[in-house]
Amino acid sequence: MYKKDKISNPLLWLLNEHFVELFSWSVLPINIIQKIRELTKTYNYTKILDPSAGSGFHACILNKIADLDVAAFDIQPEDSSISWYPVEEKDLRELDFDKYSNHALFLSWLDGNNLAVHCLKNYKGCLVISVGNYEDDPSCREYLNMLDTDYNLVYKNEIQTKWNLSEQIKIFVKSIEKAK
């Protein structure tokens, strides 16, 4: 169970849902965006693949502030009237990951282990940005194990949201043995 599921006050839950609908569960501060830009540049990436983009808020921020081209998809994108960035409706299980090998992979609040594992198994690039608190969800063990086994952690930070959720931002680079 994600920490986001543990909000017990109904009024606070409603406020959070409205905020999330407009923005995202995770609003990354500028220092995190700058670090993403720095590391994507270091590893020669100028593009981001966001397969669970929602309203496109992160895609917009990564595009406008970090100056990265973003390919944004979601199985249920938000209504275009509240969309921050163009998000194509697509089930990521049908996404042709081969087309995005020159993109860093941005995984934020994927619903459960299966989708996250699917992304890692099919992603051909080397840079993964993971945002969320997957450690709190026992069903995400396989995803976390794949990151620990196949990738090297190059950056980690944690932010606290206004509703007391702890968000982990981790950036991984595929280990040399696995990149071959």
C-alpha positions in Angstrom: 0.0 0.0 0.0 1.3 3.4 -0.9 1.5 6.1 1.7 -0.9 8.1 -0.5 -3.6 5.5 0.5 -3.2 6.2 4.2 -4.7 9.7 4.2 -7.6 9.3 6.6 -9.2 12.8 6.9 -11.9 12.9 4.1 -11.6 16.7 3.6 -7.8 16.4 3.3 -8.2 13.5 0.9 -10.6 15.6 -1.3 -8.1 18.5 -1.3 -5.3 16.1 -2.2 -7.3 14.5 -5.0 -8.1 17.9 -6.5 -4.4 18.9 -6.2 -3.3 15.7 -7.8 -5.8 16.0 -10.6 -4.4 19.4 -11.5 -0.7 18.7 -10.8 0.7 15.4 -9.6 1.2 13.4 -6.5 4.8 14.6 -6.5 5.7 18.2 -7.2 9.4 18.2 -7.7 11.3 21.2 -6.3 13.6 23.2 -8.6 16.8 21.6 -7.2 15.5 18.2 -8.2 14.6 19.4 -11.7 18.1 20.9 -12.0 19.7 17.6 -10.9 17.6 15.7 -13.5 18.8 18.2 -16.1 22.4 17.8 -15.0 22.4 14.0 -15.0 20.5 13.7 -18.3 23.2 16.0 -19.8 26.0 14.0 -18.2 24.7 10.8 -19.7 23.9 12.4 -23.1 20.1 12.3 -22.9 18.1 15.3 -24.2 14.8 13.4 -24.2 12.5 11.9 -21.6 10.0 9.1 -21.9 7.1 9.5 -19.4 4.8 6.5 -19.8 2.4 7.5 -16.9 2.2 11.3 -17.5 -1.3 11.9 -16.1 -2.0 15.7 -16.6 1.5 16.2 -18.1 2.6 18.3 -15.2 6.1 16.7 -14.9 6.4 16.6 -18.7 5.8 20.3 -18.8 8.3 21.1 -16.0 10.9 18.8 -17.5 10.4 20.5 -20.9 10.2 24.1 -19.8 12.6 24.2 -16.9 15.0 21.3 -17.7 14.9 22.0 -21.4 14.2 18.3 -22.3 12.0 17.0 -25.0 9.4 14.8 -23.5 7.3 11.9 -25.0 4.3 11.7 -22.6 1.8 8.9 -22.5 -0.9 7.7 -20.1 -3.6 5.0 -20.2 -6.0 7.7 -18.9 -4.7 11.2 -19.5 -6.4 14.0 -17.7 -9.0 16.0 -19.5 -7.2 18.3 -22.0 -8.7 21.4 -20.3 -6.4 20.7 -17.3 -3.5 19.2 -19.2 -0.1 20.9 -18.8 1.5 19.2 -21.7 0.3 17.0 -24.7 -0.2 13.5 -23.3 -1.0 10.8 -25.8 -3.5 8.2 -24.6 -1.8 4.8 -24.7 -1.5 1.8 -22.5 2.2 1.5 -21.8 2.0 -2.3 -22.3 1.4 -1.4 -25.9 4.2 1.2 -26.1 7.0 0.4 -28.5 10.0 1.0 -26.2 12.5 0.5 -29.1 11.5 3.9 -30.4 12.6 5.5 -27.1 16.0 4.0 -26.5 17.5 7.5 -26.8 15.2 8.8 -24.0 15.7 8.7 -20.2 12.8 6.8 -18.6 10.8 8.8 -16.0 8.7 6.6 -13.8 6.4 8.4 -11.4 3.7 6.8 -9.3 3.2 3.8 -11.5 0.2 1.8 -10.2 1.8 -1.4 -8.9 4.7 -3.6 -9.6 3.6 -5.1 -13.0 3.6 -1.8 -14.9 7.0 -0.7 -13.4 8.5 -4.1 -14.1 7.1 -4.0 -17.7 8.8 -0.7 -18.3 12.2 -1.8 -17.0 12.1 -5.1 -18.9 11.3 -3.3 -22.2 13.3 0.0 -21.8 16.4 -0.1 -24.0 18.1 3.1 -22.7 20.3 3.4 -19.7 18.9 6.2 -17.4 15.9 5.7 -15.2 14.3 8.4 -13.0 12.1 6.8 -10.3 9.7 9.0 -8.3 7.5 7.7 -5.6 7.6 5.7 -2.4 7.6 2.2 -3.8 9.5 0.8 -0.7 6.2 1.1 1.2 4.4 -1.2 -1.2 5.3 -4.9 -0.8 4.0 -5.6 -4.3 6.8 -3.4 -5.8 9.6 -5.7 -4.6 10.4 -7.0 -8.1 10.6 -3.5 -9.5 13.0 -2.4 -6.7 15.0 -5.6 -7.0 15.4 -5.0 -10.8 16.7 -1.5 -10.1 19.1 -2.7 -7.5 20.4 -5.6 -9.7 20.5 -4.1 -13.1 21.2 -0.4 -12.4 23.6 1.7 -10.3 22.1 4.4 -8.1 23.7 7.8 -9.0 21.4 10.1 -7.2 18.9 10.0 -4.3 16.8 12.6 -2.6 13.7 12.7 -0.5 11.0 15.4 -0.3 8.1 15.8 2.0 4.8 16.9 0.5 2.4 19.3 2.2 0.2 16.3 3.2 3.1 14.5 4.9 4.0 12.0 2.2 7.6 11.1 1.7 8.6 11.0 -1.9 11.8 9.4 -3.0 13.5 10.6 -6.2 16.2 8.1 -7.4 18.1 8.2 -10.6 19.7 5.0 -11.9 22.1 4.2 -14.7 22.1 0.7 -16.2 25.2 -1.2 -15.0 27.8 -1.8 -17.7 27.3 -5.6 -17.6 23.6 -5.2 -18.2 24.0 -2.5 -20.9 25.7 -5.0 -23.3 
